Amino acid sequence: MPSGGQPSVSASGSSVTLSWATARFPDNRSVAGYVIKRYDANGSAVTVGASCSGTVGTTTCTESNVPPGTRTCTDTPGQDNWAGGESPGAASTVS
């Protein structure tokens, strides 16, 4: 299972949009979904909401009503009962 690619993050007011490269298997098949994690300035995982929660079937998602602060986001590809490695964290964003 491939590892996630470092996401890019942009903040606009209380909305945060993430995008990342498609993870592919060695035979070039795309991975089915991704789990997004958000970490606060202290490195603690916090709840992800909106279209970024659960398993995301695309390579972009937007969270709304994100509380003010500094955060880092990652993506972890998954398929069936398998998960790849968590991506490196995106550059910290502040909203």
Secondary structure, DSSP 8 states (H G I E B T S, - for coil): -------EEEEETTEEEEE----B-TTS-B-SEEEEEEEETTS-EE---GGGSSEESSSEEEE-S--SSEEEEEEEEEETTEE---------EE-
